[in-house]
Amino acid sequence: MAEFNFRPPQLSDREWAVKLLAESDFRGCLYTFGNNYVWRNAYNAEICRFEDFYLLKNTDHTSGTPRFLYPSGSGDIRRLIPALKSYCRELNIPLLMTANAECTAVLKSLYPDVSAVADRDGFDYVYNSSDLAELKGKRYHSKRNHLNRFYENDWSFEPITAHNIPECRDVLAKWLESGEPDEEKSVEAEVVSESLDYFTDLNYTGGLLRVNGEAQAFTFGEPSAADTFVVHAEKALLNYQGAYTAVNCEFAKTLADRFAYINREEDTGSEGLRKAKLSYHPAFLEEKYLITFSEV
């Protein structure tokens, strides 16, 4: 197991990790260092470098079995897989890997005996940036109605900076207090709070929406690929109809001329979240598969 030195990600890892992530140019939300860093505690995430690969290992809460993300970088997958098999053999665990459709095909061509099961709850929703920015056509009619109601207010939209991060925190606190107590909501709030703590260190980009000068919504994220921006968080208060639609649309306007696609991450199996994400008509779903290697 000397070949692998898995450990929780640190901010000091960002420079080399981002370089290897960029080499693969994957569109998936897991291929962002910020995502890996801020969720490290919730998912027991650990990273390491193997030759010219960036490796991420998460631990499944149900089974307690580690799961590896298909690596990013320019290394040789034919050297990595045997090494991971040996690593897992010493730990007496199966080798499980998450991969997108393209990488799954690569693994199946190299290892015909692997099994691949679609993880529908983990599929990312990827949209044309122009669609989210313009909301054109009949399919976005109801969205435009919400947007028009919001635009009746005295509103403004601005980039997130060190100056207005405290106001984002106020929105987050009010969002957390709304509704019934929920453990998943609390964990998410902690993650978003830490994201705001290290907003500059993680090189995040975001926007803050105001009505009558008061903060009502914010959103932020980072690129995963040259043509794809991943939205990590979007929080809005319900004081004004259409606030969520407006913060989504206004942020997309700032991204559309730099990124062809906006990845709004997965629905985690939530029926309500799935309905909401589908209502924005994704250009495609970034599929994910759970790969099980028969030989360990």
Buried (B, 14 or more C-beta within 10 A) or exposed (E): EEEBEBEEBEEEBBEEBBEBBBBBBBBBBBBBBBBBBBBBEBBBBBBBBBEBBBBBBBBEEEEEEBBBBBBBBEBEBEEBBEBBBBBBBEEEBBBBBBBBEEBBEEBBEEBEEBEBEEBEEBBBBBBBBBBBBBBEEEEBEEBBEBBEBBEEBEBEBBEBEEEBBEBBBBBBEBBBEEEEEEEEBEEBBBBBBBBBEBBEEBEBBBBBBBBEEEBBBBBBBBBBBEEBBBBBBBBBBEEBBBBBBBBBBBBBBBBBEEBBBBBBBBBEEEEEBBEBBEEBBBBEBBBBBBBBBEEB
